[in-house]
């Protein structure tokens, strides 16, 4: 990530890595090997495309490799990049094998869990009030990863996945509400931008289309495909307004 404003490439990286990683983690909740392999493919593609987006955001491709080679284990940025690379390797090995060794599945699952939660940790490490004033950001990103990952699996016909998406969506909404309440004293300008300001379209779009409409469709047992698509859109909107709100000045 460059030293300037974090923009759409970072938003898309957060979204794709979480969506693919969440699909893999959700697939491991069941015992269907074909679903698990599908989830592994989704996670691997999320890692690969996400890494490409990071490279584009850095502006110079060699900077990404320099970051990995610098070996700075106390750096959140280095740790995240290293975990991303190791996760991609573990997922690639899974996809090469017909039979999955248990240790490799656990390794890939733990690394994937770290990847989808790390994005929240990275934001907190910047010490910008909207991102860092509450400890909930990694948990919010983790819940959203499960929500969008389950929705992605639901689009491929995994029946139980849409129920997981909606229940995790409720948890995601609660965590977001608590985060806004917690951070308001330190980041009032950013919170107001979400509720009534320049980012209100993304915030209320998430609430309406990413949460309320899918819940309504589920209650009516209608249009599961539409509900899943809306959940995915909601995941994108969530990351959009979180990334941009955190960069709004906080002088009240």
N, C-alpha and C positions, 0 to 999 in steps of 0.2 A: 504494500500500500504506500502510495506516495505521501509526501509530507503536506500536500494541499488538501483540498476538500475531498472527502470520500463521496464518490458519486455512484452512478448507475452500475458500473462494473462490479463494485463491492456489493451492492444490493443483490445483483444477480448471482454472484458467487455465494453469498449467504443463503439465498433461496434454493439454488440448485444443490448445494452440498447438503443442506438440511433435508430437502425433499428426498433425494436419493438415499442418504444415510438413514433417514427415518423409515423409508420403505424396507431397507434391509433389516433394521432392528425389529420392525413390526412383523416381518416375514418369519423371524426366528421365534416368535411367540407360538407359532403353529408347528406342525410336523410334516407339512407338505413340501417335499424336496424341490418340486418344480417352482413353487412360490418362492422358496428360499433362494433358488438360483436366479429367479427374476429380480428379487430384491437385491442380490449381489450385483447384478448387471446395472441396476439403477444407481446403486451407491458408487460403483466404479465410474460410471459415466459422469455422475455428479462431481466426483473428485477430479477427473481429467478435465472436464469443461471448467470447473471452478479454478483449477490451477492455471489454465489458459487465461481466464479472466483476470486473475491476479497478475500474471505476467504482462497482460495488456495494460492494466492499471499502473504497474510500475514504470511503463514507458520504455524500458530497456530490458529485453529478455534475459541478458546475462546477470542482471541484478538479482533475479530469483535464485539462480544457481549460486551466486556469491553469498546470498543470505543463508542458504542451506550449508554451504561449505565453511561458513564463518565460525561455527560451533560456539554458540552463546547460550548455554542451557538456562541462564537466568533471564533471558529475553523472552517475553511472551510471544513476540513475533517469530523468533527462531523456533521456539517449541511448537507453535501452531503449524509452521511450514514443515517441520520434521514429522509431526504426527500425520499431517496430510499426505506426505510422501509415503510413509510407512503404511498408512491405511490403504492407499492405492496399490501398494505392493501386495499386501495381504489379500485384498479383494481379487487382484489379478491371479494370484496363486489358487484361490478358491475356484475361480472360473476355469482354470486349466484342468482341475481335477474332477474326475467323475464321482469319486467317494471323498467326502470331506472329513479330514481328521478333526477330532473334537477340539484339540488344542488350537488348531488354526481357526476354527469357527469362533472360539472364545477370543482369540487374539484380534481377529477382524472386528468382532462385535465391540470389544473394549476400545479399539482405536477409532471405530466409527462413532461410538458414543462420545469420545473425546473431541472428535472433529465437529460434531453438531453442537456440542456444548461450549467448545473453545471460542466460537465467535462471540458469545456473550461475555466471556472472560476477557477477550481482546478489547471489547468496547469499554468494559469497566477499568481496564488498565490505563486507559487514556486519561482518567480522572476528570473527564467532563461530567458536570453534575447530572444531566439527564441519564447518562449511561451508568454512572458510578455511585449515585447517592443511595441506591438500594442494592441489596445482594441478590435480587431476583432475576436480573438479566439473563444469566446462564440457564436458569430454570425455565424462564419464558421461552428462550430459544430452543431448549430441549423439548418442551411440550409442543411447540409449533412444529418441530421436526417430526415428532410422532404423528401429529395431526395431518400434515401435508403428505408424509410418507404413506400413511394409511389411505388417504384419499387417492394417491397415485396408484396404489395397488387395487383400489376399488374400481378404477377406470379399466383395469385389465381383468375384471370379473371376479375378483376375490371378495366373496360375499360378506364375510364378517368384518372386512377391513373398513367399510364405511361407518359401521357402528363405533369402531375404535376411533375413527377420525372425529366423529361428533362428540364423543365423551371427552377426548383429549382437547377438543376445541373449547369445551366448557371450562376445563382446567386452565387452558391458555387465556381465555377471557378473564377469569378470576385473577390470574397472575398479573395480567396487564393492568387491571383496575388497581390492584394493590401496589403495583410499581408506580402508577401515576400519583396515587395518594402519598406514597412514601417520598417520592422525589419532588413533589410540588414545592415544598419550602425552599429547596435549593435550586430548582430549575423551573420556576413559575412561568417564565417566558416561553420555554419549550412546551410545557403542558398546555398553555393557552393557545399556542400555535396549532396544537393538535385538536383542541376542542372547538375553537372558533376562528382560528387564523389561517395562515397560508397552507397548512398541512391538514386542515379539517376534512378536505375531500378524501384524502387517503385514509385517515383515521375512521371517519364515519362510513366510508366505503368498506373498510374491513369489518366494522361492527355489523353493518347491514348485510353485505354480500358474503363475507367470510364466516359469520357466526349465525345471525338470526335467520336468514333465508334457508341455509342448509338445515338448521334445526327444525324449522317449519316444514320443510319438505320431508324430513325424516319422520316427524310426528304424523304427517299425512300419508306416509309410505308412498311418496310420489317422486319421480324423476331422480333416482339415485345417481345417475351419470351427471346431471346438472348440478346436484349437490356437491359431488366430488370436484367438479371443475371450479365451482365457486369457492370451495375450501382452498384449492390451490391458488386461486386469485387472491384470496384473503391472506395467504402466507406471503405472497409477493408484496402486497400492500403493507403488511405488518413490518417487514424488513425495510421497506421504503421509508415509512414515516419514522421508524426508530433511528435509522442511519442519518436522516436529514434533521430530525428534531435535536439530536445530540450535538449538532454543529451550530445550532442557533445560539446567539449570545445570551448570557444569563444575567446580565445586569438588569434589574427590575426597575 
